[in-house]
């Protein structure tokens, strides 16, 4: 162990002897070959800079007394009124009309009137369910009924309002000759009904 330690000390001292002494006080810089060489000083050309003008100072002007005062409307009040109108518009039952016909049958077709967002309806004929749950999409679907003498009441109940309220649909009603009896649309809130009455003469 002592031999190894001695060997490390000897190697360390021998390496120190080969170290550079550039930074010692005895170091002298190497003089250049040509002492008459002077550094050239390059002066850049003068650039034409744009003139900077100070901004004009605007003096405060007196407001004339005859200018009418402007009353600003709070936008929150406007949207609240609009929301109330929409609530009144579709949070109720809707009458789709009464139509007289001599037809033996009627064909009823319906589809989502706006953005297809998963609206669902239930269909009643004379207060009896004939379509328990219908998902409205972009294509027309529907049913054909045999009309009874007198009043034939068709109800469309909104089961939901989809992703974009309200529950919207476009519908068409045709007679047995293919002529259109009625064509319109509904906008309903959940659990409200749109009612169409066909009167067979």
QUISULDA-V29619 format. One record per pair of residues at least 4 apart in sequence whose C-alpha atoms are under 8 Angstrom apart, sorted by the first residue. I is the first residue (numbers start at 1). J is the second residue. If there is no record, write none. Layout:
i: [I/I]
j: [J/J]
//
This chain:
i: [1/2/3/4/5/6/7/8/9/10/11/12/13/14/15/21/22/23/63/73/74/75/76/77/78/79/80/81/82/83/84/85/86/87/88/89/90/90/90/90/91/91/91/91/92/92/92/92/93/93/93/93/93/94/94/94/94/94/94/95/95/95/96/96/96/96/96/96/97/97/97/98/98/98/98/99/99/99/99/99/100/100/100/100/101/101/101/101/101/101/102/102/103/103/103/103/103/104/104/104/104/104/104/105/105/105/105/105/105/106/106/106/106/106/106/106/106/107/107/107/107/107/107/107/107/108/108/108/108/108/108/108/109/109/109/109/109/109/109/110/110/110/110/110/110/110/110/111/111/111/111/111/111/111/111/111/112/112/112/112/112/112/112/112/112/113/113/113/113/113/114/114/115/116/116/116/117/117/117/117/118/118/118/118/118/118/119/119/119/119/119/119/119/119/119/119/119/120/120/120/120/120/120/120/120/120/120/121/121/121/121/121/121/121/121/121/121/122/122/122/122/122/122/122/122/122/123/123/123/123/123/123/123/123/123/124/124/124/124/124/124/124/124/125/125/125/125/125/125/126/126/126/127/127/127/136/147/147/148/148/149/149/149/150/150/150/151/151/151/151/152/152/152/152/153/153/153/153/154/154/154/154/155/155/155/155/156/156/156/157/157/157/157/157/158/158/158/158/158/158/158/159/159/160/160/160/160/161/161/161/161/161/161/161/162/162/165/166/166/166/167/167/167/167/167/168/168/168/168/169/169/169/170/170/170/170/171/171/171/172/172/172/172/172/173/173/173/173/174/174/174/174/174/175/175/175/186/188/188/188]
j: [5/6/7/8/9/10/11/12/13/14/15/16/17/18/19/27/27/27/67/77/78/79/80/81/82/83/84/85/86/87/88/89/90/91/92/187/166/187/188/189/188/189/190/192/188/189/192/193/188/192/193/194/195/186/188/192/193/194/195/194/195/196/184/186/194/195/196/197/195/196/197/196/197/198/199/181/182/197/198/199/198/199/200/201/175/181/198/199/200/201/200/201/147/175/176/177/200/146/147/148/175/176/200/144/145/146/147/175/176/144/145/146/147/173/174/175/176/142/143/144/145/173/174/175/176/142/143/144/171/172/173/174/140/141/142/143/171/172/173/136/140/141/142/169/170/171/172/136/137/138/139/140/141/169/170/171/116/119/136/137/138/139/168/169/170/138/168/169/170/185/168/169/164/136/137/138/137/162/163/164/135/136/137/161/162/163/135/136/137/158/159/160/161/162/163/167/168/133/134/135/136/158/159/160/161/162/167/132/133/134/135/136/156/157/158/159/160/129/131/132/133/134/156/157/158/159/129/130/131/132/133/154/155/156/157/128/129/130/131/153/154/155/156/129/130/152/153/154/155/152/153/154/153/154/155/169/152/200/152/200/199/200/201/199/200/201/197/198/199/200/197/198/199/200/195/196/197/198/195/196/197/198/193/194/195/196/193/194/195/190/191/192/193/194/167/188/189/190/191/192/193/190/191/167/189/190/191/165/166/167/168/188/189/190/166/167/189/187/188/189/186/187/188/189/190/185/186/187/188/185/186/187/183/184/185/186/183/184/185/180/181/182/183/184/180/181/182/183/178/179/180/181/182/179/180/181/194/192/193/194]
//
